[in-house]
Amino acid sequence: VERIVECIPNFSEGRRPEVIAAIAESIRATPGVRLLDFSANADHNRLVVTFVGTPEACAEAAFAATATAARLIDMERHQGEHPRLGATDVIPFVPVKGVTLDECVTVAKGLGARIGAELGIPVYLYEAAATRPERRNLADVRRGQYEALKDEITRPERCPDYGPCRLPPTTGATIVGARPPLVAFNINLGTSEVEIAKRVAKAVRGSSGGFVNVKALGVMLKERNLAQVTLNMVNYLDTPLHRAYELVRVEAARYGVAVVGCEIVGLVPLGAVLDAARHYLQLEEFQREQVLEVRLWE
Amino acid sequence: VERIVECIPNFSEGRRPEVIAAIAESIRATPGVRLLDFSANADHNRLVVTFVGTPEACAEAAFAATATAARLIDMERHQGEHPRLGATDVIPFVPVKGVTLDECVTVAKGLGARIGAELGIPVYLYEAAATRPERRNLADVRRGQYEALKDEITRPERCPDYGPCRLPPTTGATIVGARPPLVAFNINLGTSEVEIAKRVAKAVRGSSGGFVNVKALGVMLKERNLAQVTLNMVNYLDTPLHRAYELVRVEAARYGVAVVGCEIVGLVPLGAVLDAARHYLQLEEFQREQVLEVRLWE
């Protein structure tokens, strides 16, 4: 049976094309992986690469890219909008096919140990790979960012899972982990009052009483003068898209506001789309294998 | 670019395993095709085979299977519930990838000409390949079945598109054509009154004022004591599943009856499932390529 994981490392470089190319090339050149996507953002000064392959090949590619980033990125000179701890900031592994989340945890730990030992970079494990509850959440691990970590890393509670208890001169620290596929889901409201989107987001997200597995913010979509609820669905298996969508719809209706349109940003697992069809068409026993293309491809 | 069509020939044999095996084997043995499914029904005395491949390979496999069926099936001895004209009753070609419906029409015509010329079997073109409006609908072409056709084939209006204007001793005639993918969609109602399902089916199907591209019947689902609206969605691109589902829901509610569950029978194109998710989640610009598995496989 084919075993496939997805790896989506984030690097602290979104401006210098030659550095971006070198990192992407370290991944592309690794046998057994397939580079699907990379996108660099200059404001964030950050690069997000998506690739897939066997667990072993993906770990190898992630290691190679981390080594390249360590060589070419100097965190002492790095500035950008997006929070970060290091040159290779975060490396999540996501199960795609024939692989469990637990196996991705094993892959993450193996890679973390190797980055610590061979590159001398402090590594924190997060999400499903976390060794302490307070390290599950990425935002908690990244608190204070690179600048604060320089002092705090010597404290026991910030001691990394692998590598030295001090920061090297330029690389910062790297966060490695495993998580279910994340779906970025935006819901546009028929209002220009961002306050309404903020209140709806508060009702939907787990941190303020809503759904576990949902992160949400109310923001302004300036180019269309619409308020938007922007969601991160971090476990579509337990908390599916349609449930968040319906709750946003109901909460917005409370203010006389309708949903005018939605958007899935980037990639979405087939399973998440099938779940929506199953729910709304009330399908009783619909199997993934009933999709013609799945029969052709799997 | 890869070019793939689906071919779903129906043969008038659902009881003799050795004949079923011989037909399936003619298809499986053709290079460039992949046999996905075959299902034989003894009551219908009918075999439905599903396979995919390049247009050229699928035409070759369909020809080989038609020759096998002509050799092994005697229509003079055939009895079964399902309407039929010949040993190989109907051969539809369906575009799957990198192929248009018009190209499937070309494939159907090429195959029809060859069956007529090389096997001496009368061939009628139907659906998108039809040469006359009254031959578009399969039920119209099959009217009176094999038994009536023996006399009627000499009439000008029943003259075949290819092959002789008389029936050979045992094979009957074959119907060849091209159509968009068909989705078999059943909607179960929370009532045991089949009359309600019949009325709802009448409202939904094109033949009595409902949606073009939808065929529908009200039937009884005996094992669950539920009435069912059973639909054939013959063009999900123009008439999507969610539109039929919503109309059934509204029409059934008129009688105080709810939809208790639905079922997609057999295979469904990915596009039909994506359309449902797009509709209900109000997705504005969702692309097929955003499905992770599509990126992996296509």
Interface residues (C-beta under 8 A of the other chain):
Chain A: I4 E6 R34 L36 D37 V52 V96 P181 N188 L241 H242 Y245 V259 V260 G261 C262 E263 I264 G266 L267 V268 P269 L270 V273 L274 A276 A277 H279 Y280 L281 Q282 L283 E284 E285 F286 Q290 V291 L292 E293 V294 R295 L296 W297 E298
Chain B: I4 E6 R34 L36 V52 V96 P181 N188 L241 H242 Y245 V259 V260 G261 C262 E263 I264 G266 L267 V268 P269 L270 V273 L274 A276 A277 H279 Y280 L281 Q282 L283 E284 E285 F286 Q290 V291 L292 E293 V294 R295 L296 W297
